[in-house]
Amino acid sequence: AERGREEGMRGRLLLVVLGLLEIVTGQHFRYGSVSFLQVGPNTIQFQVFTQWRRSYGTFSTFKGSGADGRAVSGDVVDMFGVENSDTGVANPVAFFAGDGTSYALKIHVTEHSEVEDMLYGTSNVTHVYESPNDGDADWLPFLKGCCRESGGNFVVTARVNMQREQESLRIKGLPVMSYPLSGTPYRIPLPANTPGGVVGSLWRLGAGTEIGGATPPPSNAVYFTTDGAAGGNITVHTDRLGVSRVPVTVMVASVGSVVPYDFILATHAETEVPTFFGVPLTTNLTSLAQDYIPTLEGYVGYPFLFTVSARTTRNATMLSDIRSFRLPDGAVLENQQQGGDPNARASFMTVDFRWTPRPDQSGNHYVCFEAVQEA
């Protein structure tokens, strides 16, 4: 009877699992996305999600409470970089609201890794516009600075029109997407949903000023088919890229807004990568099968609780982490445990996912996990 009254309050949890192999250092900027929520008349609260090289610059850059003097999870640090690629001076990277106003940002660090030389976090900006849109056009807020891991400046641009949409999508994909070389194309899901559970409706590659100074990957190696653009699956031919790390910019649209997904696509020759196993998550070993995303269905007020398990068969190698960079609001990962014998090619790790959805979350929510193994 209790569930019968809540038929209209169901939620679906769509799970994406990926194995991440290598521990790689780079230059600086690796990932960025911008989401927003209207919080008052013509007032937008922006969330800027970014990942950076943790050891960038001197110890005054990303200085924090870590044992090595750098920032760790829980720290709040200035977002440093080169403001413009031709200045050569390290200044805070700027966020531009699109109406001539700009802001220096602080990063609330939520993930870090000394081994991967990485920190990830969120930055919050509240901005009041003069009108709901820019003269019937969209406001174009953007994060701009220098330099990308692969070189060149970055421009991470969203589209805001408060007359059409008051809450944007949030990107749920990974900052670095890592795949082995294969003669078979991968169809990689790039999930996005609003905090309330509305999913994206159209995906496309960024172009023009949307990609900043990045050199895009070859058009025959990374692209969207018609079906992929409607479903959020990008086609990648790793054999046409070779061993590389290339920036990819994707624009994801909902009914009345667009959010950017600027990430690194890493391709490597290693074949012994981490895999997920058990219920409900299993890594699909055939690349075309990655269109399939395991789905759990539940009810508002009732908890989702399951264990995520991953393993590696590479000799003398441990798994160092299972993580998700963007959980649904209120969800947690807990009880992470290592096990197995790495010298017998049998190392594994588990972590528990726990979430009780609220009434305003009765929709579709993606969760993307990655397993990291030692270099």
N, C-alpha and C positions, 0 to 999 in steps of 0.2 A: 504494500500500500504506500509505503514511504517513497519508493522509487516511482510508483505510478504517478504521484503528484509532481514528480520532477522530470517527466518525459521531455519537457521543453528546455531542460537545463543540463543537457548532456554536453560533455566535452570530449574531444578526441586528441590523443597524444600521438604525434607522428614522429617516428624515431629514425634518425639517419646516423649510420655508423661508418667511420673511416679509420684507416690505420695510418699513422704518421711515422715515418722512419727516421729521417736524418736530423742531426743536430747541426745547424749551419749558422754561422755568423754572417752579417752583411753590413750594409752601410747604416741606414737609419730607419726610415719610414717603411712599414711593411703592410699595414692594413688600415682602412678607415671606412666609416659609415656614419651617416647622420640621420637621426629620427627626430620626430617632434610630436608635441601634444599641445593643443590650444587650451590655455588655462584661464583665459579671461577675454574681454573684448579686444580683438586685434592683438592679443598677447600669446606668444608661442614660447613654450619651454623646449629647448633643443637638448638632445643627448647626442654627444659625439663619442663614438667608440673607435679607439685606435690601438695599434700595436707598434712597438718601436724596438730598436736595438738598445738594450739596457746599458751597455758600456759606451754609448756615444759620447764623444767629447771628453772633457776633463772631469774630475770628480765633482765639480760644481754643477755638472749637468746630471739630472736625475739622481741627485744626492738624496740618500734616505737612511733608513734604520737598519739595513742589512749588515751582516758581519763584514762585508767588503766595502761598506760605505755607500752602496748603491740602494736604490729604492726597492722595496719588497711589498708584497700584498698588504694593504692597509695604509700605506703611505699616501700622501698627497703631494705632488710635485708639479713644478712648472712644465708646460709643454714647450720644450726647447727644440730649435732647429735653426736653419737659415731662413729668415723671413722671405727673402727673394733670392733666386739662384745667382744673381749677379752682384750681390752685396758682399759675400764672403764673410759676413759677421753673424755670429750665433745670437739670435734674438728669439723671443717666444714666437712660435707659429701663430698666425692670426686666424680667427674665425670671423667671416664677413656675413652680416645678416642679409645682404643683397640690396639694402637701401642706403648704403654709404657708411653704415656703422660697423665697427670692427671690435673684436674682443681678444685679449690674451687669455689663454686657457690654463687651467690646472687639471691634472690627471689624477683621478681617484683610482689608485692601482688595485686591481682585483685579481690579477694573475701575474706571476713572474717565474722565471727560471734562470738561474745562474748558468747552468750547463748550456741551455739554448740561447743564452744572452738575449733574453726577451722580457719585456714588460708590456702588459695590456691593461687598459682601464677605460673609464668613462669621464667625460667632461660635461658639465651642465651650464647652459646659458639660457636666461629668460630675457626675451626681447619684445618690446612693444612697437608694432608697426602703425603707420598712420591710417592704413586701410586694410581690408581683408586680403586684397591682392594688389598687384602692381599695375593698376589701370587696365583691368580685365585680363592681364597676363599673370603668370605665376611669379611670386617672389623666388629668387634663386640664391639661397644661403649656401655658403661653401667654406670649406677648410682649405687653406693654401699655404704651402711652404716648400722647403727643400731639405733633405734630398731623399728620394726613394732608395730602397735597398739596391735596386738595379740601375740607379742613376736618374737624373732629371727631377724637376719639381713635380709636386702632386697638387691636384685640385679635386676635392671631393664635394660634389654638388648635389643638393636636393632641390625639390620643387614644392612650393607651399602655396596653396590657395584656400583660404579659410572659408570661402563661400561654397567650396566643393567637399572639403574633408577637414576634420578637426583632429584626427589621430592617424599618424602614419604607420607604415609597416616598420618592423624591426628585422634586420637581417639575422638569420640564425645559422648561417654557414660559418666555416672556419676561416681564420685569418690567413693561414697557409694551407693550401690543398696539395697533398703530396701523393704521387702515383708512380708506380713502376712503369718502365717502358714496355709497350705492348703493341703488337701488330693489329690488335682489335681495338676499335674506338671505345672510349669510355663515354657513358652518358651520366653526368654527375649532377645530382640534385643540388640546387641553390635555394634552400627554403627561406621563407619570410612570412611573418604574420604580425598582426597588431597585438598589443597587450590584451585586447579583448577577444582575440581568436579569429579575426578575419584574415584570410590568406591573400597573397599576391595574385594579380590577374594577368600580367604581361611582363616578360623579361626581354632585354635587348643588351647588346654590347654598347659601352660608352663610345662617344665619338667627339671629335673637335675639342673644344675647351674642356669637356667632361673628363678627359684623360690627362690633362696637364702636359708635362713633358715626357710622358711615358712612350716607349716604343711598343705598339700593340703586337701581340703574337700574329703569325701568318693567318690569313683568313681561311685557309684550307686546313688549319690545325685546330683552331678554337672558334666555334660558331654555334648559333642556335638554329635548329630546324624550325619549321612552322609549329609542329607539335611541341618541341622543346621550349619555344618562346611562350607558348600558352601554359605549359606545365612547370616551367622552372628547371628544365634539364638542359645543361650545356653539353655539347659534344666536343670531346677532346681527343685528338690523335697524338698520343705521346711520341710515336715513332717519327712524326714530322717535326717535333720540337727537339728531339735529342735530349741529352742530359742538360737541364737548364732550370733557371728560376726566372719566370717572366711575370710582369704585372698584368692583371686583367681587371678591367673596370666594367661592371654590369649595372644597369639601371633597372630597378624593379618598380613597377607601377601597381597601384590599387585604383579605386574608383576616381579619386581626385588628387592624388599626390604621387611623387616619385622619390625613391630613396636610392642612394648609391651603395654599391658593394665593391670596394677596391681592395683586391687581395693578391697574394702571390700564388702562382701555379708552379709547383716544384715537380720536376720529373727526374727520375733516378734509375740506375741500373740494378739496384738491389732487388732481389726477389723475395727474400725472407723478411716479410713485413709483419707487423702485428695483425691479428685477426680477432674479431669478436665471435663468441660462441654461446650456445645455450639459449634459453627463452628469457625475454622476447627478442633479443638481438642476435643476429647472425650475419657476419660479413658475407656478401655475395662474391664468390670467387670468379664468376664469369662476368666480365665487365658490363655487358649489355643488360644484365639482370639488375643493375643498380637503379633502374627506374622504380623497382619495388621498394617501398618504405614500410616497415612494420608499423601497425596501427593498434593502439590500445584505446578502448572506449570506456569512459567512466562517467561519474555524476558529480555535480557541484556538491561540495560538503563532504565527499567521500575521498579518502586518500588514495593516490597512486603510490605504490611502493613496490619496487623491483630491484634486482641486482644486475648490474652490468659486469660482464666477465670478458676479459681479453687475454690472449696468450701470444707467445712468440716461440718459434722453433729454431731461431738462430742460436748457434752454439755460444755458450758462455755469455749470454745476454739476458739482462733483466728488463722488465717493463718498469719505467720510471713514473708513469702517470696515466690516469684516465681522467679526462676533463671535458667540460663543456663551457664554452665562453659565454653563452647566452641562454640561461635557464628561464622558464616562465617565472613571473613575479611570485615569490613565496616558495619556490622550489629550492631544494638543497641536495648536494652530493655529500655523503657521509660514510664513515666506516671503511675507508680505503685500506686494502690489505694486499700484500704481496705473498706469493707462494710458489711452490714447485722447485725444481732443480735446474738452474740454468746450464749446468754442465751436462745435463741429460737432454738438452733441447726441450725443456718442459717448464719454462717460467710462465707464470700467469699472475693476473691482478684482478681484484674485484672491487666494486664500489656500489653503494646503495643510493638509489634515487628516491626522494620522498617529496610529494607535493599534494596539497589539498586545494583544489581550485575553488575560487570564490564565485558568487553569482555573476559578476561582471566578466568572468573568464570562460563562459560557456560557449566555446567555439573550438577551432582547430589550432593546436599549438605544436610547432616543430621543436624538437630537441636534437642537437647534433653533438655526437660524442667523438672524441679521438683518443686513440691509445698511442703512447709514446714509448719507444724502446731506446735503450742506451746506444750511443754511437759505437 
